[in-house]
Amino acid sequence: MPELIQTFKAMQKTEEEKRKFLASLQGIKWEDEVQEGPTFEDVQRKAMGIDADQNDIVSLQGDFASQAGFGIGMGIGYSKG
């Protein structure tokens, strides 16, 4: 059964590649990448009023700070200025 599933997946991949090729011949742009929206943490950060990116230290406030291991008196000495 696993061989049959792998064969089926290979056939699907081949058909998709054919479709992409034929679309490109006709000048159609094939978009197979899914546009990802904001993550749950991004939405949660925005709801808390934090306008910083997740990679910015300013975003380590509230629950985000405690999840990262920071909090009041736990070693983070940065102030927004």
VODO-793844 format. One record per residue: x, y, z of N, C-alpha, C in turn; residue number from 1; residue in three letters. Coordinates in nm, 3 decimals. Layout:
<recs>
       nc1       nc2       nc3      cac1      cac2      cac3       cc1       cc2       cc3    nr   rest
         X         Y         Z         X         Y         Z         X         Y         Z   NUM    ALA
...
</recs>
This chain:
<recs>
       nc1       nc2       nc3      cac1      cac2      cac3       cc1       cc2       cc3    nr   rest
     0.081    -0.121     0.000     0.000     0.000     0.000     0.085     0.127     0.000     1    MET
     0.195     0.134     0.079     0.277     0.256     0.075     0.336     0.284    -0.064     2    PRO
     0.368     0.175    -0.138     0.422     0.194    -0.273     0.317     0.257    -0.364     3    GLU
     0.194     0.215    -0.348     0.085     0.269    -0.429     0.063     0.417    -0.399     4    LEU
     0.071     0.455    -0.272     0.054     0.596    -0.232     0.167     0.680    -0.288     5    ILE
     0.291     0.629    -0.281     0.405     0.704    -0.335     0.394     0.718    -0.487     6    GLN
     0.346     0.613    -0.553     0.326     0.620    -0.698     0.222     0.726    -0.733     7    THR
     0.114     0.729    -0.656     0.008     0.827    -0.679     0.059     0.969    -0.658     8    PHE
     0.139     0.991    -0.550     0.196     1.123    -0.525     0.291     1.165    -0.636     9    LYS
     0.368     1.071    -0.688     0.460     1.102    -0.798     0.382     1.139    -0.924    10    ALA
     0.271     1.069    -0.949     0.188     1.102    -1.065     0.128     1.242    -1.050    11    MET
     0.083     1.276    -0.931     0.027     1.410    -0.907     0.133     1.517    -0.929    12    GLN
     0.253     1.492    -0.881     0.362     1.589    -0.897     0.394     1.609    -1.045    13    LYS
     0.398     1.500    -1.121     0.425     1.508    -1.264     0.318     1.589    -1.335    14    THR
     0.192     1.563    -1.302     0.081     1.638    -1.363     0.089     1.787    -1.329    15    GLU
     0.122     1.817    -1.205     0.133     1.957    -1.165     0.246     2.027    -1.241    16    GLU
     0.359     1.959    -1.258     0.470     2.017    -1.333     0.431     2.041    -1.478    17    GLU
     0.353     1.949    -1.537     0.305     1.968    -1.674     0.216     2.091    -1.683    18    LYS
     0.126     2.105    -1.585     0.036     2.222    -1.584     0.114     2.352    -1.572    19    ARG
     0.215     2.353    -1.486     0.297     2.474    -1.470     0.368     2.506    -1.601    20    LYS
     0.422     2.404    -1.667     0.493     2.426    -1.792     0.400     2.481    -1.899    21    PHE
     0.282     2.419    -1.914     0.187     2.466    -2.014     0.137     2.607    -1.983    22    LEU
     0.121     2.638    -1.855     0.079     2.773    -1.816     0.188     2.874    -1.849    23    ALA
     0.314     2.837    -1.826     0.423     2.930    -1.857     0.436     2.953    -2.006    24    SER
     0.406     2.851    -2.087     0.408     2.870    -2.232     0.303     2.971    -2.278    25    LEU
     0.192     2.975    -2.208     0.085     3.067    -2.242     0.101     3.203    -2.174    26    GLN
     0.207     3.218    -2.096     0.234     3.346    -2.032     0.159     3.367    -1.902    27    GLY
     0.109     3.259    -1.846     0.034     3.267    -1.720     0.130     3.245    -1.606    28    ILE
     0.125     3.335    -1.510     0.213     3.322    -1.394     0.149     3.225    -1.294    29    LYS
     0.220     3.120    -1.260     0.170     3.016    -1.171     0.212     3.049    -1.029    30    TRP
     0.117     3.072    -0.942     0.143     3.105    -0.803     0.115     2.983    -0.716    31    GLU
     0.219     2.911    -0.679     0.198     2.795    -0.593     0.238     2.822    -0.449    32    ASP
     0.297     2.936    -0.424     0.333     2.971    -0.288     0.213     3.034    -0.219    33    GLU
     0.184     2.988    -0.102     0.071     3.039    -0.025     0.116     3.164     0.050    34    VAL
     0.040     3.270     0.035     0.070     3.393     0.108     0.028     3.375     0.253    35    GLN
     0.126     3.383     0.342     0.095     3.365     0.483     0.065     3.499     0.547    36    GLU
    -0.034     3.498     0.631    -0.072     3.617     0.704     0.006     3.628     0.834    37    GLY
    -0.033     3.719     0.918     0.036     3.735     1.046     0.012     3.614     1.137    38    PRO
     0.109     3.586     1.223     0.096     3.475     1.317     0.006     3.517     1.432    39    THR
    -0.033     3.420     1.512    -0.117     3.448     1.627    -0.045     3.541     1.723    40    PHE
     0.086     3.519     1.740     0.163     3.605     1.830     0.168     3.749     1.780    41    GLU
     0.176     3.767     1.648     0.175     3.902     1.592     0.042     3.973     1.621    42    ASP
    -0.068     3.901     1.605    -0.199     3.959     1.632    -0.214     3.989     1.781    43    VAL
    -0.168     3.897     1.864    -0.175     3.915     2.009    -0.091     4.035     2.053    44    GLN
     0.028     4.049     1.994     0.117     4.161     2.027     0.051     4.293     1.988    45    ARG
    -0.013     4.296     1.871    -0.080     4.417     1.825    -0.199     4.451     1.915    46    LYS
    -0.272     4.348     1.961    -0.385     4.371     2.051    -0.341     4.426     2.185    47    ALA
    -0.220     4.392     2.227    -0.167     4.443     2.354    -0.110     4.584     2.338    48    MET
    -0.107     4.635     2.215    -0.057     4.770     2.191     0.092     4.777     2.170    49    GLY
     0.155     4.663     2.142     0.299     4.659     2.118     0.320     4.668     1.967    50    ILE
     0.385     4.774     1.923     0.406     4.795     1.780     0.540     4.743     1.731    51    ASP
     0.610     4.664     1.810     0.742     4.615     1.773     0.732     4.478     1.707    52    ALA
     0.831     4.448     1.625     0.843     4.318     1.562     0.881     4.213     1.666    53    ASP
     0.855     4.086     1.638     0.886     3.982     1.735     1.035     3.970     1.762    54    GLN
     1.120     4.017     1.670     1.264     4.011     1.689     1.318     4.130     1.767    55    ASN
     1.233     4.227     1.796     1.273     4.346     1.870     1.255     4.322     2.019    56    ASP
     1.350     4.367     2.099     1.345     4.346     2.243     1.229     4.420     2.308    57    ILE
     1.181     4.524     2.244     1.068     4.600     2.296     0.942     4.513     2.301    58    VAL
     0.935     4.411     2.215     0.818     4.325     2.213     0.813     4.231     2.333    59    SER
     0.918     4.223     2.411     0.919     4.137     2.530     0.854     4.209     2.647    60    LEU
     0.724     4.213     2.644     0.645     4.275     2.749     0.535     4.180     2.791    61    GLN
     0.496     4.185     2.916     0.384     4.105     2.964     0.409     3.956     2.952    62    GLY
     0.313     3.886     2.894     0.323     3.740     2.879     0.439     3.700     2.789    63    ASP
     0.470     3.783     2.689     0.580     3.751     2.600     0.712     3.749     2.676    64    PHE
     0.729     3.840     2.771     0.851     3.843     2.851     0.860     3.720     2.940    65    ALA
     0.750     3.681     3.002     0.754     3.564     3.090     0.776     3.436     3.010    66    SER
     0.723     3.428     2.889     0.745     3.311     2.804     0.891     3.301     2.762    67    GLN
     0.955     3.416     2.741     1.095     3.417     2.701     1.190     3.403     2.819    68    ALA
     1.135     3.402     2.942     1.220     3.387     3.059     1.261     3.519     3.120    69    GLY
     1.196     3.626     3.078     1.224     3.758     3.133     1.103     3.805     3.211    70    PHE
     1.125     3.894     3.299     1.016     3.953     3.375     1.073     4.053     3.472    71    GLY
     0.991     4.102     3.561     1.037     4.201     3.658     1.143     4.137     3.746    72    ILE
     1.260     4.198     3.747     1.370     4.151     3.830     1.435     4.023     3.779    73    GLY
     1.413     3.987     3.652     1.470     3.863     3.601     1.582     3.887     3.500    74    MET
     1.640     4.004     3.499     1.759     4.025     3.419     1.747     4.106     3.292    75    GLY
     1.633     4.158     3.259     1.624     4.242     3.140     1.632     4.387     3.185    76    ILE
     1.731     4.458     3.137     1.752     4.595     3.179     1.742     4.692     3.064    77    GLY
     1.638     4.684     2.986     1.619     4.771     2.872     1.498     4.859     2.898    78    TYR
     1.512     4.986     2.866     1.398     5.075     2.878     1.373     5.142     2.745    79    SER
     1.248     5.158     2.712     1.211     5.221     2.586     1.225     5.371     2.602    80    LYS
     1.304     5.432     2.517     1.330     5.574     2.536     1.310     5.658     2.422    81    GLY
</recs>
